[in-house]
Amino acid sequence: MAAADEKHFLPIPAVDSFLRSAVTASGVSSEHAEIIASALLLADLRGVDTHGANRLPGYLDRIRAGVVNPAPELVFVNKTPVLVQLDAQNGLGIVAATLATRKAIEVASTYGVGIVAVKNSGHFGMAATYLLEAVNKGYGAMVFTNASRSMPAWGSKEALLGTSPFAGKIRKALRRGETIPEGWALDAEGRNTTDPKAGLGGVVLPIGGPKGSGLAMMMDIFGGLLSGSSFAGNVNDQYKVLDKPQGVGHWIMVFKPDAFLDSQDAYYDRLETELKTVRQSEKAAGVDRIYTPGEIEADMERNNRAKGGFYFTTSEIDALNKTAEQWGSNVKLSL
């Protein structure tokens, strides 16, 4: 019997097939299952495994509990030529956000900018999924989403704000039996902790101190307040509250990045200058390479695609196979 923390190589096609089968078994259409499988697979390929296939049991548990609609009828409502709203009808956030991004791209192709606000949604996985969809088509994008209470406003010890990049990593540490670095979380008594279970029972700390707290508020304002969804601490926790919808909101803005310049070539030239200047700036002691945002993940994706897959632990694979079995899917991941 393999140890719980032993790692196993999973080929990309096998994971894709597994995800599609499990998701369709839960009552999601094959079209929407393809969207979900692609998004989760992309997160794992880019090394963001906190938002990859390991999220599947949590998503499908909410369908089983009756608080996520596996087959919503999604209709876009034009508020102005460039402002569009989508009621996700308590469906899966990945589906709503993907379709919203595609709609924003469609609007931006005509007007130069397109904004889609999504209400009554759920956790939408890796935010880069939607940025990359726009960027790969030659557009710029900004994506906001809000989340359940996980961290305090600066100076408080009460969990109020969501959207911390540490929350998923803490759950990963708990899943793998690891500790977390100091400064990531406080326990229920407001004390610093390296125990992931204690951290999840307390609060996650904002990155960047008061600035991080302000950024979390911005996410809540755009994602929830402006979209018409839940906000100000009223988004429900996807793991702890299984008798109510989450009420997550998203705000997706897509725009033509060369709109104020002479040409698209001029935009790419200026962008290359920005990236090169950052990468070639003088390194601090002990630093071998300066990365720009998303570069590490892009390198990881290229490497994993070249290898044809990535690694999961025994316990992670067992949890995914158990979820698939519960839904009657006969496609399993092999150890």
Phi, psi and omega per residue, in radians:
M1 nan 2.295 -3.103
A2 -1.251 2.465 3.089
A3 -1.130 2.642 -3.067
A4 -1.039 -0.581 -3.095
D5 -1.697 0.094 3.095
E6 -1.211 2.395 -3.084
K7 -1.705 2.486 -3.098
H8 -2.260 2.444 -3.131
F9 -1.381 2.256 3.130
L10 -1.996 2.036 3.099
P11 -1.168 2.516 -3.110
I12 -0.945 -0.867 -3.121
P13 -1.036 -0.625 -3.130
A14 -1.146 -0.742 3.127
V15 -1.171 -0.737 3.130
D16 -1.050 -0.823 3.130
S17 -1.090 -0.766 3.126
F18 -1.035 -0.850 -3.094
L19 -1.099 -0.809 -3.135
R20 -1.053 -0.749 -3.121
S21 -1.133 -0.821 -3.115
A22 -1.123 -0.709 -3.092
V23 -1.225 -0.750 3.119
T24 -1.167 -0.556 3.098
A25 -1.098 -0.421 -3.123
S26 -1.484 0.021 3.102
G27 1.802 0.081 3.111
V28 -1.478 2.468 -3.136
S29 -1.110 2.754 3.138
S30 -1.100 -0.596 3.108
E31 -1.106 -0.807 -3.136
H32 -1.283 -0.554 3.090
A33 -1.119 -0.633 3.090
E34 -1.107 -0.711 3.115
I35 -1.082 -0.800 -3.101
I36 -1.169 -0.807 -3.140
A37 -1.055 -0.750 -3.127
S38 -1.104 -0.719 -3.112
A39 -1.187 -0.782 -3.141
L40 -1.164 -0.699 3.123
L41 -1.126 -0.726 3.131
L42 -1.063 -0.734 3.133
A43 -1.065 -0.769 3.130
D44 -1.155 -0.703 3.133
L45 -1.107 -0.575 -3.121
R46 -1.537 0.089 3.102
G47 1.435 0.133 3.114
V48 -1.673 1.079 -3.011
D49 -1.268 -0.119 3.014
T50 -1.229 -0.306 -3.110
H51 -2.174 0.390 3.141
G52 -1.773 -2.500 -3.048
A53 -1.022 -0.476 3.141
N54 -1.130 -0.230 3.069
R55 -1.370 -0.299 -3.020
L56 -0.971 -0.847 -3.136
P57 -0.971 -0.705 3.120
G58 -1.124 -0.721 3.115
Y59 -1.106 -0.818 -3.067
L60 -1.299 -0.480 3.040
D61 -1.054 -0.633 -3.123
R62 -1.282 -0.528 3.019
I63 -1.168 -0.780 3.128
R64 -1.065 -0.629 -3.133
A65 -1.320 -0.166 3.103
G66 1.455 0.240 -3.124
V67 -1.840 -0.056 2.995
V68 -2.121 2.289 -3.138
N69 -1.516 1.996 -3.095
P70 -1.312 -0.262 -3.070
A71 -2.393 1.097 -3.141
P72 -1.264 2.669 3.037
E73 -1.719 1.738 -2.989
L74 -1.568 2.134 -3.100
V75 -2.251 2.224 3.096
F76 -1.483 2.403 3.124
V77 -2.057 2.060 3.127
N78 -1.370 2.074 3.076
K79 -1.542 -0.659 2.997
T80 -2.527 3.101 3.104
P81 -1.014 -0.478 -3.090
V82 -1.997 -0.085 -3.141
L83 -1.972 2.124 -3.054
V84 -2.262 2.508 3.089
Q85 -2.080 2.524 3.078
L86 -2.259 2.169 2.998
D87 -1.582 1.953 -3.086
A88 -1.299 -0.145 3.075
Q89 0.955 0.673 3.127
N90 1.036 0.541 3.059
G91 -1.485 -3.035 3.141
L92 -1.238 2.281 -3.049
G93 -1.084 -0.604 -3.128
I94 -1.089 -0.710 3.134
V95 -1.162 -0.856 -3.116
A96 -1.058 -0.779 -3.096
A97 -1.203 -0.638 3.113
T98 -1.138 -0.829 -3.137
L99 -1.167 -0.608 3.098
A100 -1.142 -0.693 3.113
T101 -1.120 -0.749 3.125
R102 -1.127 -0.639 3.085
K103 -1.173 -0.720 3.133
A104 -1.103 -0.657 3.087
I105 -1.124 -0.745 3.122
E106 -1.047 -0.787 -3.141
V107 -1.170 -0.747 -3.124
A108 -1.123 -0.522 3.138
S109 -1.123 -0.445 3.123
T110 -1.676 -0.768 -2.986
Y111 -1.879 -0.069 3.141
G112 1.582 -0.357 3.097
V113 -2.637 2.517 3.080
G114 -2.486 2.283 -3.141
I115 -2.164 2.217 3.080
V116 -2.114 2.139 3.077
A117 -1.763 2.287 -3.103
V118 -2.009 2.271 3.081
K119 -2.090 2.858 3.100
N120 0.970 0.847 -3.109
S121 -1.976 -2.902 3.125
G122 -2.376 -3.053 3.135
H123 -0.939 2.262 -3.028
F124 -1.875 0.289 3.043
G125 1.342 -2.497 -3.082
M126 -1.377 2.122 -3.109
A127 -1.061 -0.553 -3.124
A128 -1.074 -0.379 3.108
T129 -0.917 -0.778 -3.022
Y130 -1.467 -0.583 3.043
L131 -1.092 -0.796 -3.113
L132 -1.142 -0.624 3.113
E133 -1.027 -0.727 3.133
A134 -1.323 -0.818 -3.086
V135 -1.077 -0.697 -3.127
N136 -1.176 -0.239 3.068
K137 -1.803 0.175 3.065
G138 1.572 0.240 -3.129
Y139 -1.902 2.852 2.935
G140 -1.713 2.817 -3.118
A141 -2.715 2.654 2.972
M142 -2.306 2.298 -3.071
V143 -2.221 2.234 3.098
F144 -2.150 2.509 2.978
T145 -2.556 2.675 3.051
N146 -1.881 3.085 -3.018
A147 -2.670 3.032 -3.131
S148 -1.242 2.899 -3.138
R149 -1.005 2.148 3.065
S150 -2.505 -0.313 -3.135
M151 -2.521 2.715 -3.091
P152 -1.477 2.763 2.896
A153 -1.149 2.705 -3.069
W154 -1.012 2.200 3.140
G155 1.681 -0.163 3.135
S156 -1.816 2.878 3.004
K157 -2.042 0.071 3.138
E158 -1.569 2.228 3.068
A159 -1.127 2.127 -3.103
L160 -2.387 -0.772 -3.053
L161 -1.685 2.755 3.080
G162 -1.962 -2.766 3.015
T163 1.059 0.975 2.996
S164 -1.922 2.304 3.119
P165 -1.183 -0.227 -3.120
F166 -1.396 -0.449 -2.989
A167 -1.006 -0.816 3.135
G168 -1.140 -0.644 3.137
K169 -1.183 -0.556 3.098
I170 -1.192 -0.714 3.087
R171 -1.124 -0.646 3.100
K172 -1.111 -0.752 3.124
A173 -1.080 -0.710 3.114
L174 -1.115 -0.759 -3.127
R175 -1.086 -0.596 -3.060
R176 -1.752 0.072 3.113
G177 1.237 0.553 -3.102
E178 -1.875 2.898 3.040
T179 -1.630 2.967 3.094
I180 -2.050 2.715 3.138
P181 -1.163 2.660 3.028
E182 -1.107 2.541 -3.142
G183 1.644 -0.065 3.117
W184 -1.528 -0.598 -3.008
A185 -2.681 2.767 2.986
L186 -1.991 2.598 3.070
D187 -1.396 -3.045 -3.067
A188 -1.103 -0.347 3.130
E189 -1.644 0.042 3.122
G190 1.477 0.309 -3.127
R191 -1.778 2.532 3.084
N192 -1.019 2.443 -3.119
T193 -2.478 2.621 3.010
T194 -1.914 0.089 3.130
D195 -1.574 2.005 -3.089
P196 -1.068 -0.609 3.120
K197 -1.141 -0.746 3.109
A198 -1.154 -0.637 3.118
G199 -1.121 -0.734 3.128
L200 -1.227 -0.409 3.080
G201 -1.487 -0.153 3.115
G202 -1.969 -2.075 3.130
V203 -2.403 2.612 3.037
V204 -1.595 2.381 -3.099
L205 -1.491 2.515 3.111
P206 -1.251 2.492 3.026
I207 -1.306 2.566 3.064
G208 1.299 0.300 3.075
G209 1.042 -2.318 -3.081
P210 -1.095 -0.514 3.115
K211 -1.202 -0.688 3.081
G212 -1.117 -0.670 3.084
S213 -1.090 -0.726 3.109
G214 -1.129 -0.682 3.096
L215 -1.120 -0.673 3.105
A216 -1.116 -0.674 3.069
M217 -1.115 -0.713 3.107
M218 -1.037 -0.752 3.096
M219 -1.030 -0.735 -3.117
D220 -1.198 -0.660 -3.139
I221 -1.165 -0.879 -3.139
F222 -1.223 -0.863 -3.067
G223 -1.178 -0.702 -3.040
G224 -1.893 -1.029 -3.054
L225 -1.014 -0.892 -3.065
L226 -1.318 -0.479 -3.087
S227 -1.405 -0.280 -3.068
G228 1.604 0.187 -3.137
S229 -1.705 -3.020 3.129
S230 -1.191 2.637 -3.129
F231 -2.773 -3.118 3.082
A232 0.936 0.814 3.077
G233 1.481 0.120 -3.064
N234 -1.774 0.102 3.001
V235 -1.333 2.296 -3.091
N236 -1.451 2.508 -3.136
D237 -1.200 2.234 -3.063
Q238 -1.200 -0.355 -3.132
Y239 -1.720 -0.555 -3.020
K240 -1.696 -0.433 -3.087
V241 -1.965 1.719 -3.064
L242 -1.874 0.258 3.095
D243 -2.069 0.113 3.120
K244 -2.488 2.605 3.021
P245 -1.098 2.777 -3.141
Q246 -1.259 -0.745 -3.096
G247 1.344 0.546 3.130
V248 -1.295 2.595 3.053
G249 -2.153 2.673 3.080
H250 -2.267 2.655 3.068
W251 -2.322 1.985 -3.034
I252 -2.106 2.049 3.133
M253 -2.048 2.187 3.107
V254 -2.081 2.438 -3.096
F255 -2.578 2.788 3.047
K256 -1.407 2.005 -3.025
P257 -1.241 -0.252 -3.131
D258 -1.774 0.216 -3.029
A259 -1.039 -0.564 -3.092
F260 -1.768 0.114 -3.114
L261 -1.971 3.049 -3.071
D262 -1.265 -0.507 -3.090
S263 -2.865 2.950 3.072
Q264 -1.166 -0.617 3.098
D265 -1.069 -0.673 3.124
A266 -1.099 -0.689 3.102
Y267 -1.075 -0.851 -3.104
Y268 -1.138 -0.619 3.087
D269 -1.105 -0.777 -3.132
R270 -1.183 -0.673 3.103
L271 -1.104 -0.758 3.134
E272 -1.087 -0.669 3.091
T273 -1.088 -0.755 3.116
E274 -1.053 -0.881 -3.093
L275 -1.116 -0.776 -3.127
K276 -1.112 -0.699 -3.130
T277 -1.100 -0.734 3.125
V278 -1.159 -0.842 -3.079
R279 -1.135 -0.529 -3.089
Q280 -1.693 0.098 3.107
S281 -1.184 2.772 -3.043
E282 -1.090 2.267 -3.070
K283 -1.399 2.533 3.019
A284 -1.307 2.865 3.137
A285 -1.002 2.295 3.085
G286 1.489 -0.006 -3.124
V287 -1.724 2.177 -3.128
D288 -1.577 -0.546 -3.063
R289 -2.637 2.445 3.081
I290 -1.751 2.161 -3.112
Y291 -1.777 2.599 2.956
T292 -1.674 2.774 -3.082
P293 -0.948 2.296 3.113
G294 1.515 -0.154 -3.062
E295 -1.231 -0.698 3.123
I296 -1.097 -0.761 -3.140
E297 -1.148 -0.674 3.119
A298 -1.124 -0.709 3.085
D299 -1.096 -0.747 3.137
M300 -1.088 -0.734 3.129
E301 -1.092 -0.792 3.120
R302 -1.040 -0.769 -3.129
N303 -1.126 -0.777 -3.122
N304 -1.186 -0.643 3.088
R305 -1.167 -0.649 3.108
A306 -1.141 -0.661 3.108
K307 -1.319 -0.426 -3.139
G308 1.567 0.214 3.133
G309 2.965 -2.858 -3.091
F310 -2.694 3.134 -3.033
Y311 -1.927 2.452 2.971
F312 -2.225 2.716 3.092
T313 -1.428 2.871 3.106
T314 -0.983 -0.804 -3.082
S315 -1.126 -0.629 3.121
E316 -1.180 -0.757 3.127
I317 -1.132 -0.739 3.130
D318 -1.062 -0.728 3.140
A319 -1.135 -0.687 3.125
L320 -1.191 -0.751 3.129
N321 -1.134 -0.621 3.094
K322 -1.112 -0.725 3.106
T323 -1.086 -0.797 -3.141
A324 -1.068 -0.737 3.139
E325 -1.104 -0.692 3.132
Q326 -1.064 -0.528 -3.137
W327 -1.641 0.010 3.105
G328 1.447 0.261 3.082
S329 -1.373 2.355 -3.125
N330 -1.718 0.164 3.099
V331 -1.710 2.113 -3.092
K332 -2.111 2.763 3.026
L333 -1.593 2.356 -3.096
S334 -1.617 2.482 3.054
L335 -1.424 nan nan
